[in-house]
Amino acid sequence: MSASPLPRRRLRNRLMLVFAGFTLLLAMLFGLYALLFVYTVEDRLFDTLLEREAAAQQTHYAAHGRWSPPRNGFMDVVERTDALPDGIGDVLGEEPARREFAGTQGRHYHLRALDPPAPAPRAWLVAEVSGLLAVRPMRSEMLQLLAWTGAIAVALALLVGGWLARRTTAPLSRLAEAVGDATPERLPPHFAAGFPDDEVGLLARRLDDLIARIRAFVEREREFTRDASHELRTPLTVIRAASERLSADPGLDADARASVDHIGQSAAHLEQTITLLLALAREQESSAAVPDTIVLPLLERVVVEQSPWLEGKPVEVSVNVATDLGSALPAPVLQVLLANLVGNAFAHTRAGRIAITGDGDALRIANPGGAVGEHDFAPFVKGEESTGFGLGLSIVRRLCERHAIDLRFEQEEDGTVAYLPLRKGAGLSPASRTPSALRAGD
């Protein structure tokens, strides 16, 4: 078994990023609220001083009919809007409700209206507070302090998040490793006992139960293949032995001897098929090299065996295959593939001509039947003419997937054409590849 790549710690990274992101968000909100607080306190201080001075000015005007000099030297009373400094009057004309203004050369103003009894005009109490601002001179220091505080908080969040993520994901990682190392032959027994009694432990116990059921299923399948192999091979051995004894009887006529030989060949074919299907069921593939199989004798035998499908049909079969054409596929595999493909062509052809030709490293089986669709490869799906169980093309697909055979069905002028490569992984010629081609393994 090849070593699997190390898993990406996505869950651990997500937990750390969530902690860091949440901490960064809190730090940004805290910094924003801190800046808003200090600016609000500063503005509230100036507003309170202006409100007290405005109340004193209103009282003095009511008693003396004029405005008095403000008690704070940074304040002044302006009786005309056009006399307001730094163009404040123009801005005030556009925004009558505004009470805070930025002047030139770094000056900053707060404004309050003074409304004397009619018919006296409105005056303005102006405070130039640039020399009293406490937040603006230390704003850069505050931002740096908030940035460093946020960075430290994010670093602590990453450390805490990493620690918590390791504690949270460690049982999941151990569970993934225990399950990832499992194979049908080596399933980890009772591995859930080492996990805590939490959600991970619950998942481990459920997987432990599932593995126990899989182990029982694998054992049943192993016993079935062993028993099936024994029970099927025994009667086939008896049939072959009986056919060999009958074939040696000199009193048989030619027709009887041909029938007995056919029985012996069919029994041998069935033994090979059983061996192949049992190996396919075990999902095991032999790595030993096999000699090339001569195609023509095997193809002729398959045509004879499948010929009962053509009884009573006006069908002509032509075989044009070179005598030395060989295949790298094992003989049992090639025989099962040919039996299903040729039998499928015979069964679905009511009249016409079936042509089997050798096309380079592939066999071309053409019949005037209908197109083969993706649904035809599903188990237990069969056509109207079929009397079997609908497993032929399903077995063909599994064999093609196992041996990397690029089997294709195409619609051409002479009907449905099956291209069967005779070597593993062999492709088709460019002329044979059309957009309508359907791979058996797709």
C-alpha positions, 0 to 999 in steps of 0.5 A: 500500500502506498503511503498516503499524503499527510492530511491538511490541518484544515479544522485546526487552521480554521479554529485558529483563524476564528480565534484570531479573527474574533480577537482582531474584530474585538480589538478594532471595536475596542479601539474605535470605541476608545477613540469615540469616547475620548473625542466625545469627552473632549467635545462635551467639555467644550460644550459645557464651557460654552453652555455656561458662558452662553447662560452668563452672557444671556443674563448680562444682556438681559440686565444691561442690554449688551454683551460682556467680554467672555470670562475665558480668553479663548472665547469671543462674542461675534454679533454679525455672521459675516464677522465670524473668523476663517469663513465660518459664516459661509459654512454656517449659511449652508449648515445652520445646525452645525456647531463645530468647525475646522479653521485654517492653520490648525485652528478649531472652533466651537460655536453657540448661538446667543438669542437676545430679546427681540428685536436685537439680532442673534449673536454668536459665542465663538471658542477657538479651542486648538490650544486646548485640544488634548486628543489630537496631539496624542492621537498617533500615540493612541493609535500605535498603542491600540495597534500594538495592543491588538497585535498582542491580543491576536498573537495570544488568540492564535496561541490559545486557539492553536492549543485548543485546536490541538486538544480538539482535533487530536482525537479526530486525527487519531481516529482518522489515522486508525480508520485510514490504515484499515483494509478489508484484511486488516480492520482495527478491532475495538479501537473506540475504547481509547477515545473520550466520552464526547462527540469524537468518542461517539463517532469512534464507537459508531465507526467501530460498530460499522467496522465490525459489520464490515468485518462480518460481511467480508468474512461472509463473502470470503466464505461464499467465494471459497464454498462457491469455488468448491461446489461449482468446480466439483460438478464441472470436473465430473462433467469434463471427466465424463465427456472425456470418457464418452469422447474416447468411446469408438462407438460414437458417431460424428454428431455425438462426438461433436456434441460431447466435445462441445460439452467438454469445451463448455465445461472448460470454459465455465471453469475458466469463467468461474476462476475469473469471476471469483478473482474479480470478486476478491478484488485481486489481480495477479502481477505475473506476466502472461504470454500472448493469447492467439485471438482467432481460435478463441474467437471461433470457439466463442462464435460456435458457443454463441451460435444458438442465438442465431437459430432461425434468424437470417443473419450472416456472420463474417470473421476476418481476423489474422491467424497470428493476431495476439492479445496481451489479455489473459485467455479467461478475460478475453474469452469472457469479454468475447462471449459477452460482446459476441453473444450480445451482438447475436442476441440483438440482431434479427437480420443482416450481417455481423462483421468481426474484424481485426483492426490493428490492436483491436477487434471490431464487432459490428452488428445492425442492432440498436445503440448501446447506452450508458443504462445498458451497463447497469446490472440486471438491465437487458433488452427484449431479445435477451433471456439472461439476467442482464449481467453480461455488460456489467461484467464486461465493464468491471473487467475493462475497469480492472484491466484498463481496457478502453472498450468503446461502442459507436454508432456507424453506418453499419450499425452498432460497433464495439471496439475491443483493444487487445492490450491493456491501456491500448487506445484506438486509432484517431479515426475510431474516436468520435464524439459519440463514443461511449467508454465502458468504464465511464 
